[in-house]
C-alpha cells in the first residue's frame, strides 16, 4: 500500500484526520485544492480520492470557484477509487433532497440523500456499527441519510433501518466519520481497491 497516493479534497472540512489515518496506513497523501493538483500533463496525479466531511454546500461552492468541480466529477466517474464521508457522501450523490440554495452535487453515485437527517450538532454520537465489511466504531455528526439507492448500489451499513453506507463500483459513500475515531476499515479498503485496480487512465476527458 505504500505506493498508493491518495488525494484528499482540502477546500473545507475535516482534512487533517483523514491525512493522519491514511499516513498511518502507509499511504502518501496530496491535498487537492486546484485542478492541477488532481490532473497533470500526463493525466491523474493520484491513485485514489477522499472527500471529507464539512459543510456540503460550502464545499460545492468552492469546487466551482476553484474550477475543480468538473475535473473531480470526471475523475470519479472514470473509475478513480473514492471514499466520501458525511458531506463527501452528499457531494457524490445523484440527488440531494434538501439542497441549500444553488447547491449542486457531482452526481456520480446513484443514490438520493437527505442532509442532516440525524439531527443537529448536539445530536452527535459515537457508536458501534455493523457493516458488510465488519464492525466499526464511528462518529455521526449532522449526518446525512441515504433514502434511496439505484440498482447498481450495494448497501454497506444501516443505523437502525436508515441506510448510512453504500458502495457503487470503486465509489464508497458513508454518512459517518471513521477518521474521528481512528477507525481504519474504510480507508484500508480504499487503498486495497486502488492497489488491486488497474491504474486510472492517465487522461481525463
C-alpha positions as CSV (number, residue, x, y, z in Angstrom):
1,X,0.0,0.0,0.0
2,X,3.0,2.3,0.4
3,X,2.8,3.1,-3.4
4,X,-0.7,4.4,-3.2
5,X,-1.1,8.2,-3.5
6,X,-4.4,9.5,-2.2
7,X,-5.7,12.9,-3.0
8,X,-7.7,14.5,-0.1
9,X,-10.0,17.3,-1.0
10,X,-8.8,20.1,1.1
11,X,-11.1,23.1,0.4
12,X,-13.0,22.9,3.7
13,X,-13.8,20.4,6.4
14,X,-12.0,17.6,8.3
15,X,-8.9,17.1,6.2
16,X,-6.2,16.5,8.8
17,X,-7.8,13.5,10.4
18,X,-8.1,11.7,7.0
19,X,-4.5,12.5,6.2
20,X,-3.3,11.2,9.6
21,X,-5.2,7.9,9.2
22,X,-4.1,7.4,5.6
23,X,-0.4,8.0,6.5
24,X,-0.7,5.6,9.4
25,X,-1.7,3.1,6.7
26,X,1.5,3.9,4.8
27,X,-0.3,5.8,2.0
28,X,1.1,9.1,0.5
29,X,-1.4,12.0,0.6
30,X,-1.8,15.0,-1.6
31,X,-4.1,18.0,-0.7
32,X,-6.4,18.8,-3.6
33,X,-7.3,22.5,-4.0
34,X,-6.9,23.2,-7.7
35,X,-7.4,21.2,-10.9
36,X,-3.6,20.9,-11.4
37,X,-3.4,19.1,-8.0
38,X,-5.6,16.4,-9.5
39,X,-4.7,16.3,-13.2
40,X,-1.3,17.0,-14.7
41,X,0.0,16.9,-18.2
42,X,0.2,13.1,-18.1
43,X,-3.2,12.6,-16.5
44,X,-4.3,11.9,-13.0
45,X,-1.8,12.6,-10.2
46,X,-3.4,10.3,-7.6
47,X,-4.5,6.7,-7.3
48,X,-7.5,7.3,-5.0
49,X,-9.5,10.1,-3.6
50,X,-11.1,11.1,-0.2
51,X,-13.9,13.6,0.0
52,X,-14.1,14.6,3.7
53,X,-16.9,15.8,5.9
54,X,-17.6,19.5,6.4
55,X,-20.3,21.8,5.0
56,X,-21.5,20.2,1.8
57,X,-22.9,23.4,0.2
58,X,-19.7,25.3,1.0
59,X,-17.5,22.6,-0.5
60,X,-19.7,22.5,-3.6
61,X,-19.4,26.3,-4.0
62,X,-15.6,26.2,-3.5
63,X,-15.2,23.4,-6.0
64,X,-16.8,25.6,-8.6
65,X,-14.9,28.8,-7.6
66,X,-11.6,27.0,-8.0
67,X,-12.6,25.1,-11.2
68,X,-12.3,21.7,-9.6
69,X,-15.9,20.6,-9.9
70,X,-15.8,19.1,-13.4
71,X,-12.3,17.6,-13.2
72,X,-13.3,15.9,-9.9
73,X,-16.5,14.6,-11.3
74,X,-14.8,13.2,-14.4
75,X,-12.1,11.5,-12.4
76,X,-14.6,9.8,-10.1
77,X,-16.9,8.9,-12.9
78,X,-13.9,7.5,-14.8
79,X,-13.3,4.9,-12.0
80,X,-10.9,6.6,-9.6
81,X,-11.4,4.7,-6.2
82,X,-13.2,7.2,-4.0
83,X,-14.3,7.4,-0.4
84,X,-16.8,10.1,0.6
85,X,-17.6,10.7,4.3
86,X,-20.6,12.7,5.5
87,X,-20.5,15.8,3.3
88,X,-18.5,13.8,0.9
89,X,-21.4,11.4,0.5
90,X,-23.7,14.3,-0.2
91,X,-21.3,15.7,-2.8
92,X,-21.1,12.3,-4.6
93,X,-24.9,11.7,-4.7
94,X,-27.0,11.8,-7.8
95,X,-29.8,13.7,-5.9
96,X,-29.9,15.8,-2.7
97,X,-33.5,16.1,-1.4
98,X,-33.0,19.2,0.6
99,X,-30.1,21.2,-1.0
100,X,-29.1,24.7,0.1
101,X,-29.9,27.4,-2.4
102,X,-27.9,26.8,-5.6
103,X,-26.2,23.6,-4.2
104,X,-25.1,21.0,-6.8
105,X,-23.7,17.6,-6.4
106,X,-21.3,15.6,-8.6
107,X,-24.0,13.1,-9.5
108,X,-21.6,10.1,-9.8
109,X,-23.2,7.9,-7.1
110,X,-26.7,6.6,-7.9
111,X,-28.3,7.5,-4.5
112,X,-30.7,10.1,-3.1
113,X,-29.6,11.6,0.2
114,X,-31.2,13.9,2.8
115,X,-28.8,16.3,4.6
116,X,-28.7,16.4,8.5
117,X,-31.1,13.5,8.7
118,X,-29.8,12.6,12.2
119,X,-30.2,16.0,13.8
120,X,-28.0,18.9,14.6
121,X,-24.6,19.2,16.1
122,X,-25.9,18.5,19.6
123,X,-27.2,15.1,18.4
124,X,-23.8,13.9,17.5
125,X,-22.9,10.4,18.7
126,X,-20.1,7.9,18.6
127,X,-21.3,4.3,18.3
128,X,-20.5,0.8,17.1
129,X,-22.0,-0.1,13.7
130,X,-22.2,-3.4,11.8
131,X,-21.2,-3.2,8.2
132,X,-20.8,-5.8,5.4
133,X,-17.0,-5.4,5.8
134,X,-17.1,-5.9,9.6
135,X,-17.9,-4.0,12.8
136,X,-16.7,-0.4,13.2
137,X,-16.6,2.4,15.8
138,X,-17.6,5.7,14.1
139,X,-18.9,9.2,14.8
140,X,-22.2,10.7,13.5
141,X,-22.1,14.5,13.2
142,X,-25.0,16.2,11.4
143,X,-25.1,13.1,9.3
144,X,-27.0,12.6,6.1
145,X,-29.2,9.6,5.3
146,X,-29.4,7.6,2.0
147,X,-33.1,7.5,1.3
148,X,-32.9,5.5,-2.0
149,X,-30.3,3.6,-4.0
150,X,-30.1,2.7,-7.7
151,X,-29.8,-0.9,-9.0
152,X,-26.0,-0.9,-9.1
153,X,-25.5,0.3,-5.5
154,X,-24.8,-2.1,-2.6
155,X,-25.9,-1.2,0.9
156,X,-22.9,-1.4,3.3
157,X,-24.4,-0.3,6.6
158,X,-27.6,0.8,8.4
159,X,-28.2,2.7,11.5
160,X,-31.4,1.1,12.8
161,X,-33.3,1.0,9.4
162,X,-31.6,4.0,7.9
163,X,-29.0,3.4,5.1
164,X,-25.8,5.1,6.1
165,X,-23.2,3.3,3.9
166,X,-23.2,2.4,0.2
167,X,-20.8,1.2,-2.5
168,X,-21.1,1.5,-6.2
169,X,-18.1,0.0,-8.1
170,X,-15.0,1.9,-6.8
171,X,-17.1,4.6,-5.0
172,X,-17.9,4.3,-1.3
173,X,-20.1,6.8,0.4
174,X,-20.7,6.8,4.2
175,X,-22.7,9.1,6.3
176,X,-20.4,9.0,9.3
177,X,-16.8,9.8,10.3
178,X,-14.4,6.8,10.8
179,X,-11.4,9.2,10.8
180,X,-12.5,10.9,14.0
181,X,-12.4,7.6,15.9
182,X,-9.3,6.3,14.2
183,X,-11.3,3.5,12.5
184,X,-9.2,2.3,9.6
185,X,-11.5,-0.2,7.9
186,X,-12.8,2.1,5.1
187,X,-9.5,3.8,4.4
188,X,-7.8,0.4,4.2
189,X,-10.5,-0.8,1.8
190,X,-9.9,2.3,-0.3
191,X,-6.2,1.6,-0.5
192,X,-6.8,-2.1,-1.3
193,X,-9.2,-1.1,-4.1
194,X,-6.6,1.3,-5.5
195,X,-3.9,-1.3,-5.3
196,X,-6.0,-4.0,-6.9
197,X,-7.4,-1.9,-9.7
198,X,-5.7,-1.2,-13.0
199,X,-4.0,2.2,-12.9
200,X,-6.5,5.0,-13.7
201,X,-6.4,6.3,-17.2
202,X,-3.7,8.9,-17.4
203,X,-6.0,11.4,-19.1
204,X,-9.4,12.8,-18.1
205,X,-11.8,13.7,-20.8
